[in-house]
Amino acid sequence: MALSRRTFSALAGSAALGLALGGSGGPGAPSAFAGGTAPTGPAPEPPSADGERHTIGYDRYSLLVDGKRLVVWSGELHPFRLPSPSLWRDVLQKMRAHGYNAVSIYVAWNYHSPAPGRYDFTGVRDLDLFLRTAAETGLYVILRPGPYINAEVDGGGFPGWLTATKGTARTFDPDYLAHVDEWLSQVNRIARRHLFTRGTGTILLYQIENEYDSHVTEAAGRDYMSHLYKKVRADGIDVPLFHNDKGRNGYWVPGSFDTGGDKGGWLYGFDGYPSPSQTPPDWGHFGSGGMKGGATASPATPGFVPEFGGGWFDPWGGAWFDGKGYAESRRTRDAAYERRFYLTNLANGLTLHNVYMTFGGTSWGWLPAPVVYTSYDYGAAIDEGRNVTDKIAPMHQLGHLLQRVPDFAKLDKASEVKAEGVKVYHLANPDTGAQVYIARNDGTDAVTTNLPTDAGDLRITVPGKDARMVTTGLSVGRRTVKYSTAEPVLHLSAGRQDIALFSGRRDDMAELVLKCPVEPFVQRLDPEGAWIYDRNELHVSAPLGQGGLTRVLVQNGESETPLLLLFADDATAVRLFPYDTPSGTLLVYGPKLLRHVEVHGSEVRLTGDVTETATVEVWGPRGIDKLVWNGRTLPTRTTLAGSLMTTDLLPEVPEVELPELGGWRMRTENPEAGPSFDDSSWRVADRKTSYSTTEVPEGQPVLFADDYGFHYGDVWYRGVFTGSEGLEEISLAYRTGTQGLLMAWLDGEPLGTHRMPVPNKTTTIRQGTWADTAVLPVRERLRSPGRHVLSVLVRRMQHDQDGKALDTHKAARGLTGVSFTGAAPDVTWRIQGEAAPDPVRGPMNNGGLYGEREGWHLPGFRDRDWEAVTLPRSARYQGVTWYRTTFRLAVPADVDASIGLTLEDDPYRAYRAQIFLNGWNMGQYINNVGPQHTFVLPNGILRTRGANTLALAVLSEFTTDSGPGKVGLTLLGRAAGGVPVDPVPSPGR
């Protein structure tokens, strides 16, 4: 190999290039799916409400937006799981910065409808505000309003009142459809103001129904889907519609049902949640894994996964993750898991990809379905406290790749390639000739192997349970990369030069060969880079992760645009942020997060976050000479890389001091247990029939809570009876969902507590089975004849979901039947649950505890006459005890601090606590079940610069001493920056 003097000096002391020059893989013939009408071309500009009309089409490769290919890289975020509208912008900006171009959202019917005909889209339920914020952030929206969503929420999203109505849900039943049409009219009234086609918003796609697989072969099922389709179209929604198939079953492909003459605009999509131990399935156009009846379910539409696992939910007791909670989910479904599965999806022709979840959030109040606890962190890339985790790396890299390197929008399956120890996928762009090789290692040990490519055999190493991508023939501006063993992340033009970023694992050796007919002038701008020019090829190498970012500048005189090659490991790559402005595209390196960029003449104004000392480096339009970071002008210098770089480090994040919680006041409640309690205002439980799927015991009244208008949280029963002579036992049959419980008193004396079992891996997600009977001996308790009062408190754990369309959400909650042994007393029942819905916090904030009905959870309640106590506390008591305190925070104004409440106690103590912050129900803690001990307190509801009121409603089971034990604030994360946070209204009375 002939080396120039300049080349030799650059190479000296560096590692040798690991290229085996012999052999040739050849490009291979394209598959039978080759074709397509749209040019590859640049990707569309970031979306906005620009006032212009847009078109959304598709072919089998991808969506076509205004005739340009668009690969959708979306993340799931549920606004209802983040009840602070200011923080929607925070998470959306983090998603955009880390490569997402779309956000997918469920709209939960139960969250917006407290009663038939009543709908609330204000405050934390402001869908219009969320859609505006998404458009301002530059993200497309995939809207998913159901009517059924599942999502591990109460009733699968069905409102509580629907459980007590006539009609079979998820069918063509006219009674059900009347309610559905009303719901969709409310949602679509808002949605049509935000359609991307109209230029008034960024809604790109719209989902009808979800995982609807129970009535596929029935006319009623097809009529139901047809009705939804026609309804949505009639409401003016003109973007493509789709359904999310529960697995790749081929259900509801185009042509499955009548669309009323609308021949376009229907996409087939399916979801997938493979376990870490599973071999990634070959789904999409190029595989048959998991599909019934063919190689592809819908060959004329692009490969689409409306949900692909970005983690997994965890049930009570942490059954899926051995009690370790979401930390274990994030460990087992880590960045390597994501690369292995998402690159396989890419290799199988999937170009519409939604990661469920990207931010899981909190199932606050009575939102969670029985199968999950309060946290819905999901092990997602952005955790429940809004911290970006290490899992973001493949999201960031793939997201920017699919947006910034248009070759990936149109790929065909190419010739078969084999390499020892790994599974290889070979793809090719039929228009540009670019080749993509994905090498996947399903074993546990790293594999080093020769990968045959059309550019020769390349020596690569793939870690265990991981994957990597190799490209050949990729265009970077006017130049072509012969091959690169580092993965491309982005290519853009900034100022007078092209910039291309390549990344890999830490300590990898990046090897890249650039076709150069004329020997270029090469500058190694960082000591880690090395280069060789030989036979019209520039060979560049760089060890990753040893010095941060490695820059190599390639120039061919003034006649050709310079090319800046950047090499980074995962940790470095996630601190490189491209940003498009009207003045041109910028690339920013250094901060933890880039939120927003504006160019004003020669001044670049940036906002973002810093978690540790850092410099900021910016490549941007010609003539920029000033950087302003979060309102502060920074001293800068111009670099040989053509960037503007700060000369001073951005300072560390100020400390955040959290107070200890003290000044507690306590009061016991449940006066309902007393025989003299006045229950005259309660509902008389005397119904004889019910729409529930639970059978009403013969000869007994309906006791199901939903039939009397009580849908959320705790419910009380009082049965007054006479004729108790000879009575020995009372049997109380009840249904609650996982981890529900029942407490009973006779004439004010405790009879005992009964609880549903702790779930395990085999019983966790079974629906409709959480029913039991408490058999309570009473003979020794009946001290006198005459009137007696049986008081029963039932802690409901919400309604089952209706995944199989069997009306399982209508399974009864509360008492279902009462029988007596030894006597047949005459009983009059009264029932009381939650009061009227909180007009600000919504219908799912409150249950039926006495303290909730009396406002003990609210910040304005006067508790001066309550008993002063200190925590930890230990007592044995059956019933409810309330604890209240106040605390003040003084978080620095320029710091975004994520704060949680942590509860800890002896794990054998049987009690649970409902947590109220400033009147907002932040979730349920069950001490002896877990696994959750820390509850996120979202800023906005939490006053980070002011006073807060904390209330705990503790249910003690009497079987053990009860707490609460240690209760304290926990700092979950902090950054200098953040977004302005408006206080969430928290009425005190």
Buried (B, 14 or more C-beta within 10 A) or exposed (E): EEEEEEBEEBBEEBEEBBBEEEEEBEBBEBBEBEEBEBEBEEBBEBBBBEEEEBEBBBBBBBBBBBEBBBBBBBBBBBBBBBBBBBBBBBBBBBBBBBBBBBBBBBBBBBBBBBBEEEBBBBBBBBBBBBBBBBBBBBBBBBBBBBBBBBBBBBBBBBBBBBBBBEBBBBBBBEEBBEBBBEBBEBBBBBBBBBBBBBBBBBBBBBBBBBBBBBBBEEEEBBBBBBBBBBBBBEBEBBBBBBBBBBBBBBBBBBEBBBBEEEEEBBBBBBBBBBEBEEEBBBBBBBBBBBBEEEBBBBBEBBBBBBBBBBBBBBBBBBBBBEEBBBEBBBBBBBBBBBBBBBBBBBBBBBBBBBBBBBBBBBBBBBBBBBBBBBBBBBBBBBBBBBBBBEBBBBBBBBBBBBBBBBBBBBBBBBBEBEBEBBBBBBBBBBBBBBBBBBBBBBEEEEBEBBBBBBBBBBBBBBBEBBBBBBBBBBBBBEBBBBBBBBBBBBBBBBBEBBBBBBBBBEEBBBBBBBEBEEBBEBBBBBEBBBBBBBEEBBBBBBBBBEEBBBBBBBBBEEEBBBBBBBBBBBBBBBBBBBBBBEBBBBBBBBBBBBBBBBBEEEEBBBBBBBBEEBBBBBBBBEEBEBBBBBEEEBEBEEEEBBBBBBEEBBEEBBEBEBEEBEEBBBBBBBEBBBBEBEBEEBBEBEBEEBBBBBEBBEEBBBBBBBBBBBBBBBBBBBBBBEBBEEBEBBEBBBBBBBBBBBBBBBBBBBBBBBBBEBBEEEBBBEBBEBBBBBBBEBEEBBEEEEEBBBBBBBBBBBBBBBBBBBBBBBBBBBBBBBBBBBBEBEBEBBBBBBBEBBEBBBBBBBBBBBBBBEBBBBBEBEBEEBEEBEBEBBBEBBBBBBBBBBBEBEBBEBBBBBBBBBBBBBEEBBBBBBBBBBBBBBBBBBBBBBBBBBBBBBBBBBBBEEEBBBBBBBBBBBBBBBBBBEBBBBBBBBBBBBBEBEBBBBBEE
